Amino acid sequence: MTDRHTMIHARPLMEALRRARTRRANAGVTLVEVLIVVAIMALLASGVTFAILPKYKEAQVSTAKTSAQVMRRAIQDWQRVNNEVSCPTVSQLVEGKHIDSGAEMDDPWGMPWALVCTDDEIFVQSNGPDKKQGTADDISVPKLRNDES
């Protein structure tokens, strides 16, 4: 009777273990489900990229124009303080504290600014996003006389 009594108590325990195994097996994620989630995330990321990238490029151009204007004012201040008509270098502007030493010294595309001083004008120029001189995306403050845009 003891064996039979043990067997009666063991049956519910065995059923509980079987149900637990079934739940664990059903609780996993299949490879197909993971691939679907990854594909959805990739689609969302590419959509965000296409939406934000043009705005980022516009922001770079806007930043370049503003930085060129600041650089031009710094050159004018340097010329006034030093009673000079020549063009200073960027390092001279930093040394004279006309430009903050922590400020970015290059254009947004990592190229150095071209500083050109004539008898009656100061030009601060960047080759723009394509980094090629003489193309339509060049930035000049003030605009060059032959610029139409």
N, CA, C and O atoms as a GROMACS GRO file, in nm:
protein
  596
    1MET      N    1   0.078  -0.117   0.000
    1MET     CA    2   0.000   0.000   0.000
    1MET      C    3   0.085   0.127   0.000
    1MET      O    4   0.040   0.232  -0.046
    2THR      N    5   0.200   0.118   0.049
    2THR     CA    6   0.287   0.234   0.052
    2THR      C    7   0.329   0.274  -0.088
    2THR      O    8   0.333   0.393  -0.119
    3ASP      N    9   0.362   0.176  -0.175
    3ASP     CA   10   0.401   0.208  -0.311
    3ASP      C   11   0.287   0.272  -0.387
    3ASP      O   12   0.304   0.367  -0.463
    4ARG      N   13   0.169   0.215  -0.365
    4ARG     CA   14   0.052   0.271  -0.432
    4ARG      C   15   0.024   0.413  -0.381
    4ARG      O   16  -0.011   0.500  -0.460
    5HIS      N   17   0.038   0.435  -0.255
    5HIS     CA   18   0.017   0.566  -0.195
    5HIS      C   19   0.118   0.668  -0.251
    5HIS      O   20   0.081   0.782  -0.280
    6THR      N   21   0.242   0.628  -0.267
    6THR     CA   22   0.346   0.713  -0.325
    6THR      C   23   0.314   0.743  -0.469
    6THR      O   24   0.334   0.856  -0.514
    7MET      N   25   0.265   0.644  -0.543
    7MET     CA   26   0.233   0.663  -0.683
    7MET      C   27   0.117   0.760  -0.702
    7MET      O   28   0.117   0.838  -0.797
    8ILE      N   29   0.022   0.757  -0.613
    8ILE     CA   30  -0.092   0.849  -0.621
    8ILE      C   31  -0.045   0.992  -0.600
    8ILE      O   32  -0.093   1.083  -0.668
    9HIS      N   33   0.047   1.014  -0.508
    9HIS     CA   34   0.100   1.148  -0.483
    9HIS      C   35   0.198   1.191  -0.592
    9HIS      O   36   0.213   1.311  -0.614
   10ALA      N   37   0.264   1.101  -0.658
   10ALA     CA   38   0.363   1.133  -0.761
   10ALA      C   39   0.296   1.176  -0.891
   10ALA      O   40   0.352   1.256  -0.965
   11ARG      N   41   0.178   1.123  -0.919
   11ARG     CA   42   0.110   1.156  -1.044
   11ARG      C   43   0.086   1.307  -1.059
   11ARG      O   44   0.120   1.361  -1.165
   12PRO      N   45   0.030   1.379  -0.962
   12PRO     CA   46   0.012   1.525  -0.978
   12PRO      C   47   0.146   1.597  -0.993
   12PRO      O   48   0.154   1.697  -1.065
   13LEU      N   49   0.248   1.549  -0.927
   13LEU     CA   50   0.381   1.610  -0.939
   13LEU      C   51   0.434   1.593  -1.080
   13LEU      O   52   0.491   1.687  -1.136
   14MET      N   53   0.418   1.478  -1.138
   14MET     CA   54   0.463   1.452  -1.276
   14MET      C   55   0.388   1.540  -1.375
   14MET      O   56   0.447   1.592  -1.469
   15GLU      N   57   0.257   1.556  -1.353
   15GLU     CA   58   0.178   1.641  -1.442
   15GLU      C   59   0.221   1.788  -1.430
   15GLU      O   60   0.225   1.859  -1.530
   16ALA      N   61   0.252   1.831  -1.312
   16ALA     CA   62   0.298   1.970  -1.291
   16ALA      C   63   0.432   1.992  -1.361
   16ALA      O   64   0.452   2.096  -1.423
   17LEU      N   65   0.521   1.897  -1.353
   17LEU     CA   66   0.650   1.908  -1.422
   17LEU      C   67   0.631   1.912  -1.573
   17LEU      O   68   0.698   1.990  -1.642
   18ARG      N   69   0.542   1.830  -1.626
   18ARG     CA   70   0.515   1.828  -1.770
   18ARG      C   71   0.458   1.962  -1.817
   18ARG      O   72   0.498   2.013  -1.922
   19ARG      N   73   0.364   2.021  -1.738
   19ARG     CA   74   0.308   2.152  -1.773
   19ARG      C   75   0.416   2.261  -1.769
   19ARG      O   76   0.416   2.350  -1.854
   20ALA      N   77   0.505   2.254  -1.673
   20ALA     CA   78   0.613   2.353  -1.662
   20ALA      C   79   0.705   2.345  -1.783
   20ALA      O   80   0.745   2.448  -1.837
   21ARG      N   81   0.738   2.224  -1.827
   21ARG     CA   82   0.822   2.207  -1.947
   21ARG      C   83   0.754   2.263  -2.070
   21ARG      O   84   0.818   2.326  -2.154
   22THR      N   85   0.625   2.240  -2.082
   22THR     CA   86   0.548   2.289  -2.197
   22THR      C   87   0.547   2.441  -2.198
   22THR      O   88   0.565   2.503  -2.302
   23ARG      N   89   0.525   2.502  -2.081
   23ARG     CA   90   0.525   2.648  -2.072
   23ARG      C   91   0.661   2.705  -2.110
   23ARG      O   92   0.668   2.805  -2.182
   24ARG      N   93   0.770   2.643  -2.064
   24ARG     CA   94   0.904   2.690  -2.099
   24ARG      C   95   0.929   2.680  -2.249
   24ARG      O   96   0.988   2.770  -2.309
   25ALA      N   97   0.886   2.573  -2.308
   25ALA     CA   98   0.906   2.553  -2.452
   25ALA      C   99   0.827   2.656  -2.531
   25ALA      O  100   0.874   2.705  -2.634
   26ASN      N  101   0.709   2.690  -2.486
   26ASN     CA  102   0.625   2.788  -2.556
   26ASN      C  103   0.666   2.933  -2.527
   26ASN      O  104   0.626   3.024  -2.600
   27ALA      N  105   0.744   2.955  -2.425
   27ALA     CA  106   0.782   3.091  -2.385
   27ALA      C  107   0.897   3.147  -2.468
   27ALA      O  108   0.921   3.267  -2.462
   28GLY      N  109   0.968   3.068  -2.544
   28GLY     CA  110   1.082   3.114  -2.622
   28GLY      C  111   1.042   3.196  -2.743
   28GLY      O  112   0.925   3.200  -2.781
   29VAL      N  113   1.142   3.262  -2.804
   29VAL     CA  114   1.120   3.343  -2.923
   29VAL      C  115   1.185   3.270  -3.040
   29VAL      O  116   1.298   3.224  -3.030
   30THR      N  117   1.114   3.260  -3.149
   30THR     CA  118   1.169   3.189  -3.264
   30THR      C  119   1.261   3.281  -3.343
   30THR      O  120   1.255   3.403  -3.330
   31LEU      N  121   1.344   3.222  -3.423
   31LEU     CA  122   1.437   3.297  -3.507
   31LEU      C  123   1.361   3.388  -3.604
   31LEU      O  124   1.405   3.500  -3.631
   32VAL      N  125   1.251   3.341  -3.656
   32VAL     CA  126   1.170   3.420  -3.749
   32VAL      C  127   1.119   3.546  -3.680
   32VAL      O  128   1.121   3.654  -3.739
   33GLU      N  129   1.073   3.534  -3.557
   33GLU     CA  130   1.026   3.650  -3.482
   33GLU      C  131   1.138   3.752  -3.460
   33GLU      O  132   1.117   3.872  -3.473
   34VAL      N  133   1.254   3.702  -3.427
   34VAL     CA  134   1.368   3.791  -3.407
   34VAL      C  135   1.403   3.862  -3.538
   34VAL      O  136   1.429   3.982  -3.537
   35LEU      N  137   1.404   3.791  -3.649
   35LEU     CA  138   1.436   3.851  -3.778
   35LEU      C  139   1.332   3.956  -3.818
   35LEU      O  140   1.367   4.058  -3.878
   36ILE      N  141   1.206   3.932  -3.787
   36ILE     CA  142   1.101   4.030  -3.818
   36ILE      C  143   1.124   4.158  -3.738
   36ILE      O  144   1.112   4.268  -3.793
   37VAL      N  145   1.156   4.145  -3.611
   37VAL     CA  146   1.182   4.262  -3.527
   37VAL      C  147   1.305   4.340  -3.579
   37VAL      O  148   1.302   4.463  -3.585
   38VAL      N  149   1.410   4.269  -3.616
   38VAL     CA  150   1.530   4.334  -3.670
   38VAL      C  151   1.497   4.406  -3.801
   38VAL      O  152   1.545   4.518  -3.822
   39ALA      N  153   1.419   4.345  -3.887
   39ALA     CA  154   1.382   4.409  -4.013
   39ALA      C  155   1.300   4.535  -3.989
   39ALA      O  156   1.321   4.636  -4.056
   40ILE      N  157   1.207   4.531  -3.894
   40ILE     CA  158   1.127   4.650  -3.862
   40ILE      C  159   1.217   4.761  -3.809
   40ILE      O  160   1.202   4.877  -3.847
   41MET      N  161   1.310   4.726  -3.722
   41MET     CA  162   1.402   4.827  -3.668
   41MET      C  163   1.488   4.888  -3.778
   41MET      O  164   1.514   5.009  -3.776
   42ALA      N  165   1.533   4.808  -3.873
   42ALA     CA  166   1.613   4.858  -3.984
   42ALA      C  167   1.532   4.954  -4.071
   42ALA      O  168   1.583   5.057  -4.114
   43LEU      N  169   1.406   4.920  -4.096
   43LEU     CA  170   1.319   5.009  -4.174
   43LEU      C  171   1.298   5.142  -4.102
   43LEU      O  172   1.302   5.247  -4.166
   44LEU      N  173   1.275   5.137  -3.973
   44LEU     CA  174   1.258   5.261  -3.896
   44LEU      C  175   1.385   5.346  -3.898
   44LEU      O  176   1.378   5.467  -3.914
   45ALA      N  177   1.500   5.282  -3.881
   45ALA     CA  178   1.627   5.356  -3.881
   45ALA      C  179   1.653   5.420  -4.017
   45ALA      O  180   1.699   5.534  -4.022
   46SER      N  181   1.625   5.350  -4.125
   46SER     CA  182   1.648   5.409  -4.256
   46SER      C  183   1.550   5.523  -4.283
   46SER      O  184   1.587   5.622  -4.346
   47GLY      N  185   1.427   5.512  -4.235
   47GLY     CA  186   1.330   5.620  -4.250
   47GLY      C  187   1.373   5.744  -4.175
   47GLY      O  188   1.361   5.855  -4.227
   48VAL      N  189   1.423   5.726  -4.055
   48VAL     CA  190   1.472   5.839  -3.976
   48VAL      C  191   1.592   5.903  -4.044
   48VAL      O  192   1.604   6.025  -4.048
   49THR      N  193   1.680   5.821  -4.098
   49THR     CA  194   1.799   5.873  -4.166
   49THR      C  195   1.759   5.959  -4.286
   49THR      O  196   1.813   6.068  -4.305
   50PHE      N  197   1.666   5.911  -4.366
   50PHE     CA  198   1.623   5.988  -4.483
   50PHE      C  199   1.553   6.117  -4.444
   50PHE      O  200   1.557   6.216  -4.518
   51ALA      N  201   1.489   6.118  -4.329
   51ALA     CA  202   1.419   6.238  -4.284
   51ALA      C  203   1.515   6.339  -4.222
   51ALA      O  204   1.496   6.460  -4.239
   52ILE      N  205   1.616   6.293  -4.152
   52ILE     CA  206   1.705   6.383  -4.077
   52ILE      C  207   1.827   6.427  -4.157
   52ILE      O  208   1.874   6.539  -4.137
   53LEU      N  209   1.880   6.345  -4.245
   53LEU     CA  210   2.003   6.378  -4.316
   53LEU      C  211   1.997   6.511  -4.391
   53LEU      O  212   2.092   6.588  -4.380
   54PRO      N  213   1.892   6.542  -4.466
   54PRO     CA  214   1.888   6.672  -4.534
   54PRO      C  215   1.890   6.789  -4.435
   54PRO      O  216   1.954   6.891  -4.461
   55LYS      N  217   1.821   6.775  -4.322
   55LYS     CA  218   1.820   6.881  -4.220
   55LYS      C  219   1.960   6.898  -4.160
   55LYS      O  220   2.001   7.009  -4.129
   56TYR      N  221   2.031   6.788  -4.144
   56TYR     CA  222   2.167   6.794  -4.090
   56TYR      C  223   2.259   6.869  -4.186
   56TYR      O  224   2.342   6.950  -4.142
   57LYS      N  225   2.246   6.843  -4.315
   57LYS     CA  226   2.328   6.914  -4.414
   57LYS      C  227   2.295   7.062  -4.417
   57LYS      O  228   2.384   7.146  -4.430
   58GLU      N  229   2.166   7.095  -4.407
   58GLU     CA  230   2.126   7.237  -4.401
   58GLU      C  231   2.186   7.304  -4.278
   58GLU      O  232   2.230   7.419  -4.284
   59ALA      N  233   2.186   7.233  -4.167
   59ALA     CA  234   2.241   7.288  -4.042
   59ALA      C  235   2.391   7.312  -4.056
   59ALA      O  236   2.442   7.410  -4.002
   60GLN      N  237   2.462   7.224  -4.126
   60GLN     CA  238   2.606   7.244  -4.148
   60GLN      C  239   2.631   7.372  -4.227
   60GLN      O  240   2.720   7.449  -4.194
   61VAL      N  241   2.553   7.394  -4.333
   61VAL     CA  242   2.570   7.513  -4.416
   61VAL      C  243   2.539   7.638  -4.334
   61VAL      O  244   2.612   7.737  -4.340
   62SER      N  245   2.432   7.634  -4.257
   62SER     CA  246   2.394   7.747  -4.172
   62SER      C  247   2.503   7.776  -4.068
   62SER      O  248   2.538   7.892  -4.044
   63THR      N  249   2.556   7.672  -4.009
   63THR     CA  250   2.664   7.687  -3.911
   63THR      C  251   2.788   7.747  -3.976
   63THR      O  252   2.855   7.831  -3.917
   64ALA      N  253   2.818   7.703  -4.098
   64ALA     CA  254   2.935   7.756  -4.170
   64ALA      C  255   2.919   7.905  -4.196
   64ALA      O  256   3.014   7.982  -4.178
   65LYS      N  257   2.801   7.947  -4.238
   65LYS     CA  258   2.778   8.090  -4.266
   65LYS      C  259   2.791   8.173  -4.138
   65LYS      O  260   2.852   8.280  -4.139
   66THR      N  261   2.734   8.124  -4.030
   66THR     CA  262   2.742   8.196  -3.903
   66THR      C  263   2.886   8.202  -3.853
   66THR      O  264   2.932   8.306  -3.807
   67SER      N  265   2.958   8.090  -3.862
   67SER     CA  266   3.097   8.087  -3.818
   67SER      C  267   3.184   8.181  -3.902
   67SER      O  268   3.273   8.247  -3.850
   68ALA      N  269   3.156   8.186  -4.032
   68ALA     CA  270   3.232   8.275  -4.120
   68ALA      C  271   3.207   8.422  -4.083
   68ALA      O  272   3.299   8.504  -4.086
   69GLN      N  273   3.083   8.455  -4.048
   69GLN     CA  274   3.052   8.592  -4.006
   69GLN      C  275   3.124   8.627  -3.877
   69GLN      O  276   3.176   8.738  -3.863
   70VAL      N  277   3.128   8.534  -3.783
   70VAL     CA  278   3.199   8.556  -3.656
   70VAL      C  279   3.348   8.573  -3.683
   70VAL      O  280   3.412   8.661  -3.625
   71MET      N  281   3.402   8.490  -3.771
   71MET     CA  282   3.544   8.498  -3.805
   71MET      C  283   3.574   8.633  -3.871
   71MET      O  284   3.677   8.694  -3.842
   72ARG      N  285   3.487   8.678  -3.957
   72ARG     CA  286   3.506   8.807  -4.026
   72ARG      C  287   3.507   8.922  -3.926
   72ARG      O  288   3.591   9.011  -3.936
   73ARG      N  289   3.415   8.921  -3.831
   73ARG     CA  290   3.413   9.025  -3.727
   73ARG      C  291   3.539   9.020  -3.643
   73ARG      O  292   3.591   9.125  -3.604
   74ALA      N  293   3.589   8.901  -3.615
   74ALA     CA  294   3.712   8.887  -3.537
   74ALA      C  295   3.831   8.946  -3.614
   74ALA      O  296   3.918   9.010  -3.555
   75ILE      N  297   3.834   8.925  -3.745
   75ILE     CA  298   3.942   8.982  -3.828
   75ILE      C  299   3.934   9.134  -3.826
   75ILE      O  300   4.036   9.203  -3.813
   76GLN      N  301   3.812   9.187  -3.839
   76GLN     CA  302   3.796   9.333  -3.835
   76GLN      C  303   3.843   9.389  -3.701
   76GLN      O  304   3.910   9.492  -3.697
   77ASP      N  305   3.808   9.322  -3.591
   77ASP     CA  306   3.853   9.365  -3.460
   77ASP      C  307   4.005   9.359  -3.450
   77ASP      O  308   4.068   9.453  -3.400
   78TRP      N  309   4.065   9.250  -3.497
   78TRP     CA  310   4.210   9.235  -3.493
   78TRP      C  311   4.278   9.347  -3.571
   78TRP      O  312   4.375   9.407  -3.524
   79GLN      N  313   4.226   9.375  -3.691
   79GLN     CA  314   4.285   9.483  -3.772
   79GLN      C  315   4.274   9.618  -3.701
   79GLN      O  316   4.368   9.697  -3.703
   80ARG      N  317   4.162   9.644  -3.638
   80ARG     CA  318   4.141   9.770  -3.568
   80ARG      C  319   4.236   9.781  -3.448
   80ARG      O  320   4.298   9.886  -3.428
   81VAL      N  321   4.247   9.675  -3.367
   81VAL     CA  322   4.332   9.676  -3.248
   81VAL      C  323   4.480   9.686  -3.285
   81VAL      O  324   4.556   9.757  -3.218
   82ASN      N  325   4.521   9.616  -3.390
   82ASN     CA  326   4.662   9.613  -3.429
   82ASN      C  327   4.698   9.718  -3.533
   82ASN      O  328   4.813   9.725  -3.576
   83ASN      N  329   4.601   9.799  -3.572
   83ASN     CA  330   4.623   9.902  -3.674
   83ASN      C  331   4.689   9.843  -3.798
   83ASN      O  332   4.788   9.894  -3.849
   84GLU      N  333   4.630   9.734  -3.845
   84GLU     CA  334   4.682   9.659  -3.960
   84GLU      C  335   4.576   9.652  -4.069
   84GLU      O  336   4.456   9.664  -4.041
   85VAL      N  337   4.620   9.633  -4.193
   85VAL     CA  338   4.527   9.606  -4.302
   85VAL      C  339   4.549   9.466  -4.358
   85VAL      O  340   4.471   9.418  -4.440
   86SER      N  341   4.656   9.400  -4.311
   86SER     CA  342   4.683   9.264  -4.356
   86SER      C  343   4.588   9.167  -4.288
   86SER      O  344   4.520   9.202  -4.191
   87CYS      N  345   4.584   9.045  -4.338
   87CYS     CA  346   4.496   8.941  -4.285
   87CYS      C  347   4.571   8.862  -4.177
   87CYS      O  348   4.684   8.817  -4.200
   88PRO      N  349   4.511   8.846  -4.061
   88PRO     CA  350   4.575   8.763  -3.958
   88PRO      C  351   4.552   8.615  -3.986
   88PRO      O  352   4.467   8.578  -4.068
   89THR      N  353   4.627   8.532  -3.919
   89THR     CA  354   4.601   8.389  -3.923
   89THR      C  355   4.501   8.357  -3.813
   89THR      O  356   4.477   8.440  -3.725
   90VAL      N  357   4.444   8.239  -3.817
   90VAL     CA  358   4.350   8.198  -3.713
   90VAL      C  359   4.422   8.194  -3.578
   90VAL      O  360   4.364   8.232  -3.476
   91SER      N  361   4.548   8.149  -3.576
   91SER     CA  362   4.622   8.144  -3.449
   91SER      C  363   4.646   8.284  -3.394
   91SER      O  364   4.646   8.302  -3.272
   92GLN      N  365   4.667   8.384  -3.481
   92GLN     CA  366   4.682   8.521  -3.434
   92GLN      C  367   4.551   8.572  -3.373
   92GLN      O  368   4.553   8.646  -3.274
   93LEU      N  369   4.440   8.533  -3.430
   93LEU     CA  370   4.310   8.572  -3.375
   93LEU      C  371   4.288   8.510  -3.237
   93LEU      O  372   4.231   8.574  -3.148
   94VAL      N  373   4.334   8.387  -3.220
   94VAL     CA  374   4.321   8.320  -3.090
   94VAL      C  375   4.415   8.386  -2.989
   94VAL      O  376   4.377   8.412  -2.875
   95GLU      N  377   4.540   8.411  -3.032
   95GLU     CA  378   4.637   8.475  -2.942
   95GLU      C  379   4.589   8.612  -2.897
   95GLU      O  380   4.607   8.650  -2.781
   96GLY      N  381   4.528   8.687  -2.988
   96GLY     CA  382   4.477   8.819  -2.954
   96GLY      C  383   4.343   8.816  -2.883
   96GLY      O  384   4.285   8.921  -2.854
   97LYS      N  385   4.294   8.694  -2.856
   97LYS     CA  386   4.166   8.673  -2.787
   97LYS      C  387   4.048   8.733  -2.862
   97LYS      O  388   3.950   8.776  -2.801
   98HIS      N  389   4.057   8.735  -2.994
   98HIS     CA  390   3.945   8.778  -3.077
   98HIS      C  391   3.853   8.659  -3.106
   98HIS      O  392   3.736   8.675  -3.141
   99ILE      N  393   3.911   8.538  -3.092
   99ILE     CA  394   3.835   8.414  -3.107
   99ILE      C  395   3.866   8.329  -2.984
   99ILE      O  396   3.980   8.322  -2.939
  100ASP      N  397   3.764   8.265  -2.931
  100ASP     CA  398   3.780   8.178  -2.815
  100ASP      C  399   3.868   8.059  -2.853
  100ASP      O  400   3.848   7.998  -2.958
  101SER      N  401   3.964   8.027  -2.768
  101SER     CA  402   4.056   7.916  -2.798
  101SER      C  403   3.984   7.781  -2.800
  101SER      O  404   4.036   7.686  -2.859
  102GLY      N  405   3.868   7.771  -2.737
  102GLY     CA  406   3.792   7.647  -2.738
  102GLY      C  407   3.700   7.634  -2.857
  102GLY      O  408   3.639   7.529  -2.877
  103ALA      N  409   3.689   7.738  -2.937
  103ALA     CA  410   3.599   7.736  -3.052
  103ALA      C  411   3.658   7.650  -3.164
  103ALA      O  412   3.779   7.627  -3.171
  104GLU      N  413   3.570   7.603  -3.250
  104GLU     CA  414   3.612   7.523  -3.367
  104GLU      C  415   3.684   7.615  -3.466
  104GLU      O  416   3.629   7.718  -3.505
  105MET      N  417   3.803   7.578  -3.506
  105MET     CA  418   3.883   7.663  -3.594
  105MET      C  419   3.868   7.628  -3.742
  105MET      O  420   3.916   7.700  -3.829
  106ASP      N  421   3.801   7.517  -3.770
  106ASP     CA  422   3.779   7.473  -3.908
  106ASP      C  423   3.632   7.486  -3.943
  106ASP      O  424   3.548   7.506  -3.855
  107ASP      N  425   3.601   7.475  -4.073
  107ASP     CA  426   3.461   7.477  -4.115
  107ASP      C  427   3.393   7.346  -4.071
  107ASP      O  428   3.461   7.255  -4.024
  108PRO      N  429   3.261   7.336  -4.086
  108PRO     CA  430   3.192   7.214  -4.040
  108PRO      C  431   3.235   7.085  -4.108
  108PRO      O  432   3.202   6.977  -4.061
  109TRP      N  433   3.309   7.095  -4.218
  109TRP     CA  434   3.354   6.976  -4.290
  109TRP      C  435   3.500   6.944  -4.261
  109TRP      O  436   3.562   6.861  -4.328
  110GLY      N  437   3.556   7.011  -4.158
  110GLY     CA  438   3.692   6.980  -4.114
  110GLY      C  439   3.802   7.045  -4.194
  110GLY      O  440   3.919   7.010  -4.178
  111MET      N  441   3.769   7.140  -4.279
  111MET     CA  442   3.869   7.208  -4.361
  111MET      C  443   3.898   7.346  -4.301
  111MET      O  444   3.810   7.408  -4.242
  112PRO      N  445   4.023   7.394  -4.315
  112PRO     CA  446   4.054   7.528  -4.261
  112PRO      C  447   3.985   7.638  -4.341
  112PRO      O  448   3.963   7.625  -4.462
  113TRP      N  449   3.951   7.747  -4.273
  113TRP     CA  450   3.891   7.862  -4.338
  113TRP      C  451   3.996   7.932  -4.423
  113TRP      O  452   4.114   7.936  -4.386
  114ALA      N  453   3.955   7.986  -4.537
  114ALA     CA  454   4.042   8.070  -4.619
  114ALA      C  455   4.011   8.215  -4.583
  114ALA      O  456   3.898   8.260  -4.601
  115LEU      N  457   4.111   8.287  -4.533
  115LEU     CA  458   4.094   8.427  -4.496
  115LEU      C  459   4.163   8.512  -4.601
  115LEU      O  460   4.283   8.500  -4.623
  116VAL      N  461   4.085   8.598  -4.667
  116VAL     CA  462   4.138   8.682  -4.775
  116VAL      C  463   4.104   8.827  -4.744
  116VAL      O  464   3.988   8.863  -4.729
  117CYS      N  465   4.208   8.909  -4.733
  117CYS     CA  466   4.187   9.052  -4.706
  117CYS      C  467   4.237   9.132  -4.825
  117CYS      O  468   4.352   9.120  -4.866
  118THR      N  469   4.148   9.216  -4.879
  118THR     CA  470   4.187   9.308  -4.986
  118THR      C  471   4.188   9.448  -4.924
  118THR      O  472   4.164   9.464  -4.805
  119ASP      N  473   4.215   9.548  -5.005
  119ASP     CA  474   4.219   9.684  -4.953
  119ASP      C  475   4.086   9.729  -4.896
  119ASP      O  476   4.082   9.806  -4.800
  120ASP      N  477   3.976   9.681  -4.954
  120ASP     CA  478   3.846   9.731  -4.910
  120ASP      C  479   3.751   9.623  -4.858
  120ASP      O  480   3.636   9.654  -4.827
  121GLU      N  481   3.795   9.498  -4.849
  121GLU     CA  482   3.702   9.391  -4.807
  121GLU      C  483   3.777   9.277  -4.740
  121GLU      O  484   3.895   9.253  -4.765
  122ILE      N  485   3.705   9.208  -4.654
  122ILE     CA  486   3.757   9.088  -4.586
  122ILE      C  487   3.665   8.973  -4.623
  122ILE      O  488   3.543   8.981  -4.604
  123PHE      N  489   3.722   8.865  -4.675
  123PHE     CA  490   3.644   8.747  -4.713
  123PHE      C  491   3.685   8.630  -4.627
  123PHE      O  492   3.804   8.604  -4.607
  124VAL      N  493   3.587   8.559  -4.575
  124VAL     CA  494   3.609   8.433  -4.505
  124VAL      C  495   3.540   8.328  -4.590
  124VAL      O  496   3.419   8.336  -4.615
  125GLN      N  497   3.617   8.228  -4.635
  125GLN     CA  498   3.564   8.133  -4.734
  125GLN      C  499   3.584   7.989  -4.690
  125GLN      O  500   3.680   7.954  -4.621
  126SER      N  501   3.489   7.907  -4.734
  126SER     CA  502   3.495   7.762  -4.714
  126SER      C  503   3.465   7.696  -4.848
  126SER      O  504   3.387   7.748  -4.928
  127ASN      N  505   3.528   7.582  -4.871
  127ASN     CA  506   3.502   7.508  -4.995
  127ASN      C  507   3.369   7.432  -4.990
  127ASN      O  508   3.330   7.371  -5.090
  128GLY      N  509   3.301   7.436  -4.877
  128GLY     CA  510   3.169   7.374  -4.868
  128GLY      C  511   3.174   7.223  -4.850
  128GLY      O  512   3.281   7.166  -4.828
  129PRO      N  513   3.058   7.159  -4.859
  129PRO     CA  514   3.048   7.015  -4.833
  129PRO      C  515   3.133   6.928  -4.925
  129PRO      O  516   3.182   6.823  -4.883
  130ASP      N  517   3.150   6.970  -5.051
  130ASP     CA  518   3.228   6.885  -5.142
  130ASP      C  519   3.378   6.906  -5.129
  130ASP      O  520   3.456   6.833  -5.190
  131LYS      N  521   3.420   7.005  -5.049
  131LYS     CA  522   3.561   7.035  -5.020
  131LYS      C  523   3.641   7.071  -5.146
  131LYS      O  524   3.763   7.059  -5.146
  132LYS      N  525   3.572   7.114  -5.253
  132LYS     CA  526   3.638   7.154  -5.377
  132LYS      C  527   3.617   7.303  -5.399
  132LYS      O  528   3.505   7.354  -5.390
  133GLN      N  529   3.725   7.371  -5.428
  133GLN     CA  530   3.717   7.516  -5.449
  133GLN      C  531   3.655   7.548  -5.585
  133GLN      O  532   3.680   7.480  -5.684
  134GLY      N  533   3.574   7.654  -5.587
  134GLY     CA  534   3.517   7.701  -5.712
  134GLY      C  535   3.390   7.631  -5.755
  134GLY      O  536   3.351   7.641  -5.871
  135THR      N  537   3.325   7.559  -5.665
  135THR     CA  538   3.200   7.491  -5.700
  135THR      C  539   3.082   7.568  -5.640
  135THR      O  540   3.101   7.661  -5.561
  136ALA      N  541   2.963   7.528  -5.678
  136ALA     CA  542   2.842   7.602  -5.639
  136ALA      C  543   2.815   7.598  -5.489
  136ALA      O  544   2.746   7.686  -5.437
  137ASP      N  545   2.869   7.499  -5.418
  137ASP     CA  546   2.840   7.491  -5.274
  137ASP      C  547   2.940   7.566  -5.187
  137ASP      O  548   2.933   7.558  -5.064
  138ASP      N  549   3.033   7.638  -5.248
  138ASP     CA  550   3.130   7.715  -5.171
  138ASP      C  551   3.057   7.822  -5.088
  138ASP      O  552   2.953   7.874  -5.129
  139ILE      N  553   3.114   7.853  -4.973
  139ILE     CA  554   3.055   7.952  -4.885
  139ILE      C  555   3.154   8.066  -4.870
  139ILE      O  556   3.272   8.044  -4.843
  140SER      N  557   3.105   8.189  -4.887
  140SER     CA  558   3.189   8.307  -4.872
  140SER      C  559   3.109   8.415  -4.799
  140SER      O  560   2.994   8.441  -4.831
  141VAL      N  561   3.174   8.477  -4.700
  141VAL     CA  562   3.113   8.589  -4.628
  141VAL      C  563   3.209   8.705  -4.639
  141VAL      O  564   3.323   8.693  -4.592
  142PRO      N  565   3.169   8.817  -4.698
  142PRO     CA  566   3.046   8.834  -4.774
  142PRO      C  567   3.053   8.753  -4.903
  142PRO      O  568   3.159   8.702  -4.940
  143LYS      N  569   2.940   8.743  -4.970
  143LYS     CA  570   2.937   8.666  -5.096
  143LYS      C  571   3.030   8.732  -5.197
  143LYS      O  572   3.041   8.854  -5.205
  144LEU      N  573   3.095   8.646  -5.274
  144LEU     CA  574   3.180   8.698  -5.381
  144LEU      C  575   3.093   8.766  -5.486
  144LEU      O  576   2.977   8.728  -5.504
  145ARG      N  577   3.146   8.865  -5.554
  145ARG     CA  578   3.068   8.942  -5.652
  145ARG      C  579   3.014   8.855  -5.765
  145ARG      O  580   2.908   8.885  -5.819
  146ASN      N  581   3.085   8.748  -5.800
  146ASN     CA  582   3.038   8.663  -5.910
  146ASN      C  583   2.944   8.553  -5.861
  146ASN      O  584   2.898   8.471  -5.940
  147ASP      N  585   2.916   8.549  -5.726
  147ASP     CA  586   2.818   8.454  -5.673
  147ASP      C  587   2.679   8.502  -5.708
  147ASP      O  588   2.649   8.620  -5.691
  148GLU      N  589   2.595   8.413  -5.756
  148GLU     CA  590   2.459   8.449  -5.790
  148GLU      C  591   2.361   8.401  -5.686
  148GLU      O  592   2.249   8.452  -5.680
  149SER      N  593   2.399   8.304  -5.603
  149SER     CA  594   2.305   8.250  -5.504
  149SER      C  595   2.312   8.322  -5.374
  149SER      O  596   2.239   8.288  -5.280
   0.00000   0.00000   0.00000
